[in-house]
């Protein structure tokens, strides 16, 4: 049974930084698998933020490029999201997600590609 547990959210002023963590149980970030961070604000659709395949191939959404960095520690089976220069628009519930053994990189931004989801951690940015 795969379980994902996010942590590290909180309240921060605009321009500040937070680091989110996703601890996994029963899951290994193998080279052919993908993990991701999504976020969702109330009343809005869930949107992809950052993606990683194995522990080396990464990409991020345009709206966080240059500010957010995704990484994974395969020994600890933990996913991270470093968020710098946060803006009010970044306020959302942030979710960790993981695919099965085979990840389709060209569909990496689709919610339907992910088999496993965490419960989310809230990030609130104020001005």
LOFIGU-281657 format. One record per residue (C-alpha): residue number from 1; residue in one letter; chain; x, y, z. Coordinates in steps of 0.05 Angstrom, whole numbers, padded with zeros to 5 digits. Layout:
N
ATOM   seq   type   mol     east    north       up
ATOM   NUM      a     A        X        Y        Z
...
//
This chain:
127
ATOM   seq   type   mol     east    north       up
ATOM     1      x     A    00000    00000    00000
ATOM     2      x     A    00031    00066   -00023
ATOM     3      x     A    00023    00126    00022
ATOM     4      x     A    00047    00197    00010
ATOM     5      x     A    00049    00248    00067
ATOM     6      x     A    00064    00321    00054
ATOM     7      x     A    00092    00370    00105
ATOM     8      x     A    00125    00438    00108
ATOM     9      x     A    00067    00483    00090
ATOM    10      x     A    00050    00545    00129
ATOM    11      x     A    00038    00620    00126
ATOM    12      x     A    00091    00665    00097
ATOM    13      x     A    00098    00737    00073
ATOM    14      x     A    00105    00751   -00001
ATOM    15      x     A    00178    00744   -00021
ATOM    16      x     A    00191    00690    00031
ATOM    17      x     A    00209    00617    00023
ATOM    18      x     A    00183    00549    00043
ATOM    19      x     A    00207    00478    00031
ATOM    20      x     A    00155    00423    00024
ATOM    21      x     A    00170    00350    00036
ATOM    22      x     A    00133    00287    00014
ATOM    23      x     A    00150    00225    00053
ATOM    24      x     A    00132    00160    00019
ATOM    25      x     A    00115    00091    00045
ATOM    26      x     A    00112    00029    00002
ATOM    27      x     A    00138    00068   -00058
ATOM    28      x     A    00207    00075   -00090
ATOM    29      x     A    00225    00132   -00136
ATOM    30      x     A    00253    00086   -00191
ATOM    31      x     A    00283    00112   -00256
ATOM    32      x     A    00220    00096   -00295
ATOM    33      x     A    00171    00127   -00245
ATOM    34      x     A    00150    00200   -00238
ATOM    35      x     A    00131    00243   -00179
ATOM    36      x     A    00101    00312   -00179
ATOM    37      x     A    00075    00371   -00140
ATOM    38      x     A    00006    00397   -00157
ATOM    39      x     A   -00032    00454   -00124
ATOM    40      x     A   -00105    00473   -00119
ATOM    41      x     A   -00138    00536   -00094
ATOM    42      x     A   -00212    00535   -00071
ATOM    43      x     A   -00259    00533   -00131
ATOM    44      x     A   -00202    00523   -00181
ATOM    45      x     A   -00176    00463   -00218
ATOM    46      x     A   -00115    00425   -00194
ATOM    47      x     A   -00053    00448   -00232
ATOM    48      x     A    00016    00417   -00240
ATOM    49      x     A    00074    00455   -00209
ATOM    50      x     A    00136    00412   -00216
ATOM    51      x     A    00154    00342   -00240
ATOM    52      x     A    00211    00292   -00233
ATOM    53      x     A    00228    00225   -00265
ATOM    54      x     A    00273    00182   -00224
ATOM    55      x     A    00318    00231   -00188
ATOM    56      x     A    00348    00270   -00246
ATOM    57      x     A    00299    00289   -00300
ATOM    58      x     A    00258    00350   -00278
ATOM    59      x     A    00214    00405   -00305
ATOM    60      x     A    00171    00459   -00274
ATOM    61      x     A    00111    00499   -00296
ATOM    62      x     A    00125    00565   -00329
ATOM    63      x     A    00091    00604   -00273
ATOM    64      x     A    00142    00579   -00222
ATOM    65      x     A    00204    00575   -00266
ATOM    66      x     A    00263    00607   -00232
ATOM    67      x     A    00229    00606   -00164
ATOM    68      x     A    00212    00533   -00149
ATOM    69      x     A    00258    00472   -00151
ATOM    70      x     A    00237    00399   -00147
ATOM    71      x     A    00284    00344   -00122
ATOM    72      x     A    00281    00273   -00096
ATOM    73      x     A    00322    00233   -00048
ATOM    74      x     A    00315    00160   -00069
ATOM    75      x     A    00351    00134   -00008
ATOM    76      x     A    00301    00169    00038
ATOM    77      x     A    00243    00159   -00011
ATOM    78      x     A    00226    00233   -00001
ATOM    79      x     A    00205    00286   -00051
ATOM    80      x     A    00219    00360   -00040
ATOM    81      x     A    00195    00426   -00068
ATOM    82      x     A    00237    00488   -00054
ATOM    83      x     A    00195    00550   -00061
ATOM    84      x     A    00229    00618   -00064
ATOM    85      x     A    00203    00688   -00075
ATOM    86      x     A    00132    00667   -00059
ATOM    87      x     A    00075    00709   -00085
ATOM    88      x     A    00003    00715   -00062
ATOM    89      x     A   -00018    00677   -00125
ATOM    90      x     A    00020    00616   -00098
ATOM    91      x     A   -00031    00607   -00042
ATOM    92      x     A   -00061    00538   -00049
ATOM    93      x     A   -00064    00468   -00022
ATOM    94      x     A   -00002    00432   -00048
ATOM    95      x     A   -00006    00358   -00063
ATOM    96      x     A    00047    00305   -00074
ATOM    97      x     A    00032    00253   -00129
ATOM    98      x     A    00065    00191   -00158
ATOM    99      x     A    00056    00148   -00219
ATOM   100      x     A    00062    00073   -00224
ATOM   101      x     A    00126    00039   -00248
ATOM   102      x     A    00121    00069   -00318
ATOM   103      x     A    00115    00144   -00327
ATOM   104      x     A    00093    00176   -00393
ATOM   105      x     A    00135    00239   -00393
ATOM   106      x     A    00094    00272   -00448
ATOM   107      x     A    00032    00268   -00404
ATOM   108      x     A    00067    00289   -00340
ATOM   109      x     A    00022    00348   -00327
ATOM   110      x     A   -00043    00307   -00328
ATOM   111      x     A   -00076    00291   -00262
ATOM   112      x     A   -00098    00224   -00292
ATOM   113      x     A   -00026    00200   -00299
ATOM   114      x     A   -00018    00195   -00224
ATOM   115      x     A   -00040    00134   -00184
ATOM   116      x     A   -00022    00159   -00115
ATOM   117      x     A   -00037    00224   -00079
ATOM   118      x     A   -00022    00254   -00011
ATOM   119      x     A   -00072    00292    00031
ATOM   120      x     A   -00040    00360    00018
ATOM   121      x     A   -00006    00415    00057
ATOM   122      x     A   -00031    00486    00058
ATOM   123      x     A    00012    00544    00035
ATOM   124      x     A   -00014    00614    00049
ATOM   125      x     A    00023    00675    00023
ATOM   126      x     A    00003    00744    00048
ATOM   127      x     A    00023    00814    00026
//
